[in-house]
Amino acid sequence: MWKFSGSIHYTCTNCSDSAEIPVDGFNIECTGGSERQMGAENIYEISYEFECIKCGQPISLTFEASEYPVECLNFVINNSTGAETTGEPEFEYLRDAIYSAEDVLQFYDSIPELISALKSSPYLLRELTSREFEEVVAEVFRGKGFTVDLTKKTRDGGKDIIAIHTDGLGIQSKYFIECKHYAEDNHIGVGIVRALHGVKNTKDGPNKTILATTSTFTPEARKFVENEIESKWDMTLADYDDIVKWLNDY
C-alpha cells in the first residue's frame, strides 16, 4: 500500500508571494491507465487550485503521475500554472506488518516489484540471497538505460554483472560489477578490491569496475581506491547506504 506525500513550494509569478503546501491536502484522482508489459499502468492527477492571497492571481498546482509497475512511481509531470514550483508528489509506502525477504518474494512477482518493497524496507536487502541481490543491482542499471548481462557464477569473480552504456553519440562504455552480499559487520577488505581492480586490465576488460555490497569497506580498501589505482575513475565502491540511494532513484 502507498499514498502520495511530500510538499510543494510555490512562488506566484505575478507578485512573488510564496508558501509551501503538503501534498496530503491536494485533490488526487485516477484519470486512466493501460496494460503494459509488466502489468497495469495507472495515471493520476494531483491538483490544488486557489487564488494568491496577496494579489488574487489564479494558481493551479497540478501534476500528472504514473504508477507503473504496481506500487512504483514511474514519472511525474508538472503542469502547474500561475506559479513556479519546487518539489513534486512522492510515494510513501504503508506497511501493515513486518515481512521477511521470503514473504516479500512471495508477495511480488518481479524484480521491479521487489525493488518497490525494498525502497520502503531497505533492511530487507540483507535478507536476500546473493543471487537476488545481483538481480536487484542488475535491474537498477537496466532501469538507467544500460544493456545488462547477469552472468553465471564462476570462480573467477569480478563480473557478476556486465553493463554496457551507450551515450548520445553512440560511444559505448563497459562496466564490470561485482556484488558481495555480506552481513553488516563483515566489511570488505583490500584483497577483494585489489582482485577486482586486476580484472580491469584483462583482455576485453571494462572501462570501469564497481564493487557493490550490503556491508561496507575497510579503511584500507578505501585508501587503495583513493591513493593507489591509476585513476579515481577506474573503480567505484558502493556500500549499503549507496545501494539504498540507488533503489530510491530507480
ZAKOLNU-28423 format. One record per residue: residue number from 1; residue in one letter; x, y, z of N, C-alpha, C in turn. Coordinates in pm, whole numbers, m for minus. Example, Ala and Ser with C-alpha at 12.3 -4.5 7.8 and 13.67 -1.06 7.14 Angstrom:
2
seq  type  n.x  n.y  n.z  ca.x  ca.y  ca.z  c.x  c.y  c.z
1  A  1319  m569  780  1230  m450  780  1320  m330  780
2  S  1285  m225  708  1367  m106  714  1290  3  787
***
This chain:
250
seq  type  n.x  n.y  n.z  ca.x  ca.y  ca.z  c.x  c.y  c.z
1  M  84  m119  0  0  0  0  89  125  0
2  W  35  233  m60  109  357  m67  11  474  m71
3  K  66  593  m55  m12  715  m75  82  822  m128
4  F  25  925  m191  105  1039  m233  139  1125  m112
5  S  265  1169  m106  307  1255  5  409  1356  m47
6  G  472  1427  46  566  1532  10  504  1669  26
7  S  570  1771  m27  517  1906  m21  564  1984  m144
8  I  484  2082  m182  512  2165  m299  532  2310  m253
9  H  647  2366  m285  673  2507  m256  644  2586  m383
10  Y  560  2689  m372  524  2767  m490  562  2913  m470
11  T  586  2982  m583  609  3125  m585  522  3186  m694
12  C  431  3275  m658  339  3337  m752  418  3411  m861
13  T  383  3387  m987  455  3453  m1097  419  3600  m1111
14  N  313  3644  m1042  270  3783  m1054  329  3871  m944
15  C  326  3821  m819  371  3906  m708  484  3846  m626
16  S  525  3723  m660  635  3653  m592  603  3608  m451
17  D  475  3616  m411  437  3559  m282  459  3408  m287
18  S  504  3352  m175  537  3209  m177  491  3141  m49
19  A  476  3009  m59  439  2928  56  460  2782  19
20  E  436  2695  116  452  2551  94  322  2481  130
21  I  279  2387  44  154  2316  67  181  2166  68
22  P  141  2095  173  159  1949  177  73  1881  71
23  V  128  1779  10  54  1704  m93  m68  1636  m34
24  D  m65  1608  97  m181  1547  163  m309  1629  142
25  G  m293  1761  120  m409  1847  102  m456  1860  m41
26  F  m387  1795  m136  m423  1805  m276  m539  1712  m310
27  N  m609  1746  m419  m710  1657  m474  m640  1554  m563
28  I  m666  1425  m541  m599  1318  m614  m703  1233  m684
29  E  m688  1218  m816  m785  1143  m896  m713  1054  m996
30  C  m755  928  m1003  m704  837  m1106  m778  867  m1236
31  T  m706  914  m1338  m770  960  m1461  m764  858  m1574
32  G  m701  744  m1553  m696  643  m1658  m575  553  m1644
33  G  m547  478  m1749  m435  386  m1747  m444  288  m1861
34  S  m350  194  m1864  m347  94  m1970  m267  m26  m1923
35  E  m278  m136  m1997  m199  m255  m1969  m67  m246  m2045
36  R  44  m271  m1973  176  m268  m2035  248  m399  m2005
37  Q  373  m407  m2046  446  m533  m2037  452  m589  m1896
38  M  470  m504  m1797  481  m550  m1658  352  m529  m1579
39  G  239  m520  m1649  112  m507  m1580  44  m374  m1607
40  A  m44  m337  m1517  m125  m216  m1537  m45  m90  m1504
41  E  m71  16  m1582  m21  149  m1551  m140  236  m1515
42  N  m133  305  m1402  m237  397  m1359  m186  540  m1366
43  I  m267  629  m1421  m232  771  m1433  m315  850  m1333
44  Y  m248  935  m1254  m315  1015  m1152  m295  1164  m1179
45  E  m398  1241  m1147  m386  1387  m1145  m388  1433  m1000
46  I  m284  1505  m960  m273  1557  m824  m280  1710  m835
47  S  m384  1770  m781  m406  1913  m808  m451  1990  m684
48  Y  m418  2118  m685  m460  2210  m578  m477  2347  m643
49  E  m600  2398  m649  m629  2524  m715  m676  2628  m615
50  F  m624  2749  m628  m658  2856  m534  m618  2989  m595
51  E  m647  3097  m525  m604  3230  m567  m496  3280  m472
52  C  m396  3345  m527  m288  3401  m445  m347  3495  m340
53  I  m310  3471  m215  m369  3551  m107  m320  3695  m109
54  K  m211  3723  m184  m155  3858  m188  m210  3939  m305
55  C  m215  3877  m428  m257  3954  m545  m382  3900  m612
56  G  m430  3783  m570  m552  3728  m625  m536  3650  m755
57  Q  m412  3632  m803  m391  3558  m928  m432  3411  m911
58  P  m506  3355  m1009  m539  3213  m1001  m411  3128  m1012
59  I  m400  3030  m926  m285  2939  m928  m337  2796  m930
60  S  m282  2717  m1018  m316  2576  m1026  m188  2494  m1011
61  L  m175  2426  m897  m63  2335  m876  m111  2197  m920
62  T  m67  2155  m1036  m121  2032  m1096  m6  1944  m1146
63  F  m15  1816  m1111  87  1719  m1151  20  1594  m1207
64  E  82  1536  m1308  39  1407  m1362  143  1303  m1322
65  A  98  1193  m1261  190  1090  m1212  149  954  m1265
66  S  251  872  m1295  227  737  m1345  272  635  m1240
67  E  183  542  m1208  217  428  m1124  238  308  m1216
68  Y  366  269  m1233  398  155  m1320  541  109  m1292
69  P  561  m25  m1266  456  m124  m1243  384  m97  m1111
70  V  303  m191  m1065  221  m171  m946  308  m128  m829
71  E  267  m20  m763  332  35  m644  469  95  m672
72  C  496  131  m798  619  202  m833  581  336  m898
73  L  645  444  m853  623  575  m914  713  585  m1036
74  N  651  586  m1155  727  582  m1280  776  720  m1320
75  F  684  818  m1326  724  955  m1360  623  1053  m1305
76  V  665  1181  m1295  577  1290  m1253  598  1405  m1352
77  I  489  1458  m1406  494  1573  m1497  428  1692  m1427
78  N  497  1805  m1428  447  1927  m1364  368  2008  m1466
79  N  238  2022  m1445  151  2101  m1533  98  2226  m1463
80  S  170  2275  m1364  122  2389  m1284  121  2518  m1365
81  T  29  2607  m1328  21  2739  m1391  3  2845  m1282
82  G  51  2965  m1311  34  3078  m1219  142  3086  m1113
83  A  232  2987  m1106  335  2988  m1003  452  2901  m1047
84  E  570  2937  m1002  688  2850  m1014  689  2757  m894
85  T  729  2633  m915  723  2536  m805  855  2461  m788
86  T  877  2413  m667  983  2318  m639  922  2203  m559
87  G  979  2084  m578  923  1965  m515  818  1902  m604
88  E  788  1775  m578  685  1706  m654  626  1595  m568
89  P  508  1546  m603  449  1436  m525  539  1313  m524
90  E  544  1245  m411  624  1124  m394  535  1011  m343
91  F  586  888  m357  518  774  m298  564  755  m154
92  E  471  738  m63  501  696  74  439  557  92
93  Y  524  460  121  477  321  129  428  291  270
94  L  314  227  276  250  195  403  253  44  422
95  R  297  1  537  305  m142  563  227  m174  690
96  D  143  m276  683  63  m318  797  137  m415  887
97  A  247  m472  836  322  m570  913  465  m572  866
98  I  551  m637  943  691  m651  906  707  m785  835
99  Y  760  m780  713  776  m900  633  923  m938  623
100  S  950  m1067  613  1084  m1112  581  1102  m1103  431
101  A  1225  m1118  384  1250  m1115  240  1174  m1226  170
102  E  1161  m1342  234  1088  m1453  175  942  m1416  155
103  D  882  m1346  253  743  m1301  239  730  m1204  122
104  V  828  m1113  110  822  m1014  4  827  m1081  m133
105  L  915  m1181  m147  927  m1251  m273  799  m1326  m307
106  Q  727  m1373  m208  600  m1440  m232  493  m1338  m271
107  F  512  m1216  m221  414  m1112  m242  426  m1047  m380
108  Y  550  m1039  m429  578  m968  m554  628  m1066  m660
109  D  592  m1040  m784  618  m1135  m891  737  m1100  m978
110  S  800  m986  m958  910  m945  m1044  1012  m867  m963
111  I  1133  m853  m1019  1238  m778  m950  1200  m630  m935
112  P  1139  m564  m1036  1095  m426  m1013  1000  m414  m895
113  E  912  m511  m876  820  m506  m763  894  m532  m632
114  L  997  m618  m635  1079  m639  m517  1151  m510  m479
115  I  1202  m439  m579  1269  m312  m552  1174  m214  m487
116  S  1049  m214  m530  948  m128  m468  937  m157  m319
117  A  938  m285  m282  930  m322  m141  1057  m281  m66
118  L  1172  m298  m130  1299  m264  m66  1311  m114  m40
119  K  1247  m34  m124  1251  111  m102  1193  148  34
120  S  1085  81  71  1020  115  198  1082  40  315
121  S  1148  m73  289  1211  m153  395  1351  m195  351
122  P  1444  m100  341  1576  m132  285  1655  m235  367
123  Y  1620  m253  495  1691  m353  576  1675  m493  517
124  L  1570  m513  436  1549  m644  374  1657  m678  273
125  L  1736  m580  231  1848  m609  141  1936  m719  197
126  R  1956  m716  328  2049  m811  390  1987  m949  408
127  E  1857  m961  382  1791  m1090  394  1773  m1159  259
128  L  1811  m1093  150  1804  m1155  19  1912  m1261  4
129  T  1897  m1347  m93  2008  m1436  m129  2109  m1357  m212
130  S  2229  m1411  m228  2330  m1344  m309  2282  m1322  m451
131  R  2215  m1423  m508  2168  m1409  m646  2058  m1305  m657
132  E  1969  m1298  m559  1864  m1197  m561  1924  m1057  m554
133  F  2030  m1042  m473  2096  m912  m465  2155  m874  m601
134  E  2217  m969  m669  2271  m943  m801  2160  m901  m898
135  E  2046  m969  m890  1934  m936  m979  1882  m795  m952
136  V  1879  m756  m825  1833  m620  m790  1930  m517  m847
137  V  2061  m537  m828  2160  m442  m880  2153  m436  m1033
138  A  2140  m553  m1097  2130  m556  m1243  2009  m477  m1291
139  E  1896  m490  m1222  1774  m419  m1263  1789  m268  m1243
140  V  1861  m225  m1139  1884  m83  m1118  1959  m24  m1238
141  F  2063  m95  m1285  2139  m45  m1401  2055  m53  m1529
142  R  1975  m160  m1541  1888  m171  m1658  1789  m54  m1661
143  G  1740  m17  m1544  1646  94  m1536  1707  227  m1574
144  K  1840  238  m1568  1910  360  m1607  1954  357  m1754
145  G  1907  257  m1828  1935  254  m1971  2053  169  m2012
146  F  2114  97  m1917  2226  9  m1951  2174  m119  m2015
147  T  2252  m176  m2106  2230  m313  m2151  2303  m404  m2053
148  V  2229  m494  m1990  2283  m567  m1875  2287  m717  m1901
149  D  2399  m780  m1866  2413  m925  m1872  2446  m975  m1732
150  L  2354  m1048  m1671  2377  m1108  m1539  2444  m1243  m1563
151  T  2571  m1255  m1529  2649  m1371  m1567  2624  m1490  m1475
152  K  2664  m1608  m1521  2660  m1726  m1437  2774  m1718  m1335
153  K  2755  m1784  m1220  2855  m1782  m1116  2977  m1863  m1159
154  T  3097  m1803  m1145  3222  m1873  m1173  3319  m1847  m1059
155  R  3432  m1915  m1061  3533  m1892  m959  3615  m1767  m985
156  D  3606  m1715  m1108  3692  m1603  m1144  3656  m1475  m1070
157  G  3527  m1452  m1049  3484  m1329  m983  3505  m1210  m1075
158  G  3466  m1092  m1024  3495  m968  m1095  3389  m925  m1193
159  K  3295  m1010  m1228  3194  m967  m1324  3064  m1045  m1304
160  D  3002  m1026  m1188  2867  m1079  m1168  2773  m1018  m1270
161  I  2798  m890  m1303  2713  m817  m1396  2804  m745  m1496
162  I  2771  m757  m1624  2836  m677  m1728  2732  m578  m1777
163  A  2761  m449  m1764  2666  m345  m1802  2730  m256  m1909
164  I  2661  m238  m2019  2710  m156  m2129  2624  m31  m2140
165  H  2691  84  m2139  2620  212  m2153  2657  274  m2287
166  T  2555  318  m2361  2575  386  m2488  2526  529  m2475
167  D  2617  626  m2495  2576  766  m2476  2510  821  m2602
168  G  2476  949  m2599  2403  1010  m2709  2480  1015  m2839
169  L  2612  998  m2831  2695  998  m2952  2720  856  m3004
170  G  2663  758  m2936  2683  620  m2977  2810  557  m2922
171  I  2877  626  m2831  3001  574  m2773  2966  484  m2655
172  Q  3025  364  m2652  2992  266  m2550  3098  260  m2441
173  S  3053  234  m2320  3141  209  m2206  3098  80  m2138
174  K  3197  0  m2097  3168  m129  m2035  3199  m123  m1885
175  Y  3106  m173  m1803  3123  m179  m1659  3120  m326  m1615
176  F  3215  m365  m1530  3208  m493  m1460  3164  m463  m1317
177  I  3058  m530  m1273  3005  m505  m1139  3013  m634  m1058
178  E  3086  m630  m949  3097  m744  m858  3006  m716  m738
179  C  2920  m811  m705  2825  m795  m595  2865  m885  m478
180  K  2875  m827  m360  2909  m902  m240  2795  m885  m138
181  H  2717  m992  m121  2606  m988  m27  2657  m1033  110
182  Y  2705  m937  188  2771  m965  316  2685  m915  432
183  A  2708  m976  548  2645  m928  671  2699  m789  705
184  E  2622  m717  785  2656  m578  816  2796  m563  875
185  D  2837  m658  961  2966  m645  1028  3080  m714  954
186  N  3053  m767  835  3155  m834  755  3205  m737  648
187  H  3303  m656  682  3349  m550  593  3442  m605  485
188  I  3436  m547  368  3518  m591  256  3657  m532  267
189  G  3757  m621  262  3896  m580  278  3963  m545  146
190  V  4087  m502  158  4161  m454  41  4191  m566  m57
191  G  4201  m691  m11  4233  m801  m100  4129  m818  m210
192  I  4001  m811  m174  3893  m824  m272  3895  m705  m369
193  V  3922  m587  m316  3926  m467  m400  4041  m476  m500
194  R  4158  m521  m454  4274  m539  m543  4242  m638  m655
195  A  4177  m749  m618  4146  m853  m717  4052  m800  m824
196  L  3952  m723  m783  3858  m667  m880  3929  m568  m970
197  H  4016  m488  m915  4089  m391  m997  4174  m462  m1101
198  G  4228  m579  m1065  4308  m654  m1160  4229  m699  m1281
199  V  4100  m723  m1264  4016  m768  m1375  4009  m661  m1484
200  K  4021  m534  m1444  4009  m425  m1541  4116  m433  m1649
201  N  4231  m492  m1618  4342  m494  m1711  4347  m621  m1795
202  T  4243  m705  m1791  4240  m826  m1870  4194  m796  m2013
203  K  4212  m891  m2102  4168  m874  m2241  4018  m850  m2247
204  D  3977  m753  m2326  3837  m712  m2337  3780  m671  m2202
205  G  3865  m618  m2116  3822  m573  m1984  3735  m449  m1991
206  P  3684  m407  m1876  3588  m296  m1873  3657  m160  m1869
207  N  3580  m55  m1897  3627  81  m1874  3627  115  m1725
208  K  3538  48  m1651  3523  79  m1509  3476  m45  m1434
209  T  3521  m61  m1309  3472  m168  m1222  3398  m108  m1104
210  I  3297  m180  m1057  3215  m136  m943  3203  m253  m847
211  L  3227  m226  m720  3209  m327  m616  3091  m284  m530
212  A  2981  m360  m537  2857  m327  m467  2835  m426  m354
213  T  2804  m377  m235  2788  m465  m120  2677  m419  m27
214  T  2621  m514  47  2524  m483  150  2593  m450  283
215  S  2725  m455  283  2804  m420  401  2874  m287  373
216  T  3002  m278  407  3081  m159  376  3227  m203  358
217  F  3320  m108  356  3459  m136  322  3553  m95  435
218  T  3662  m167  448  3761  m131  548  3832  m4  505
219  P  3893  68  600  3970  188  562  4080  157  461
220  E  4143  40  474  4250  3  380  4196  m12  238
221  A  4075  m69  226  4015  m85  93  3986  50  29
222  R  3930  140  107  3900  273  53  4029  348  19
223  K  4131  333  102  4258  401  78  4322  352  m52
224  F  4307  221  m81  4362  167  m205  4300  236  m326
225  V  4168  253  m325  4099  316  m438  4136  464  m448
226  E  4149  528  m335  4176  672  m334  4320  705  m373
227  N  4415  618  m336  4556  655  m348  4642  567  m438
228  E  4599  444  m466  4691  352  m532  4654  315  m674
229  I  4528  321  m712  4494  287  m850  4527  405  m941
230  E  4538  375  m1072  4586  475  m1167  4496  598  m1174
231  S  4365  577  m1166  4270  688  m1178  4149  663  m1090
232  K  4096  768  m1031  3976  754  m947  3855  713  m1029
233  W  3864  727  m1163  3752  690  m1249  3747  540  m1275
234  D  3855  468  m1238  3863  325  m1271  3769  239  m1188
235  M  3745  278  m1062  3669  191  m972  3579  273  m880
236  T  3462  218  m852  3370  277  m755  3335  173  m651
237  L  3339  213  m524  3296  128  m413  3158  175  m369
238  A  3061  84  m374  2922  118  m337  2881  31  m219
239  D  2862  93  m102  2824  18  18  2672  20  37
240  Y  2629  m31  153  2484  m42  180  2411  90  160
241  D  2467  199  213  2400  329  200  2389  371  54
242  D  2492  342  m25  2487  376  m167  2380  295  m239
243  I  2370  165  m205  2270  81  m269  2130  131  m238
244  V  2107  174  m114  1976  228  m77  1944  351  m162
245  K  2044  436  m187  2023  553  m274  1990  510  m416
246  W  2058  405  m463  2028  354  m597  1882  310  m606
247  L  1836  238  m503  1699  189  m504  1600  305  m506
248  N  1627  407  m425  1535  520  m418  1532  599  m549
249  D  1642  590  m627  1649  662  m753  1601  578  m870
250  Y  1564  453  m844  1522  361  m951  1386  402  m1007
***
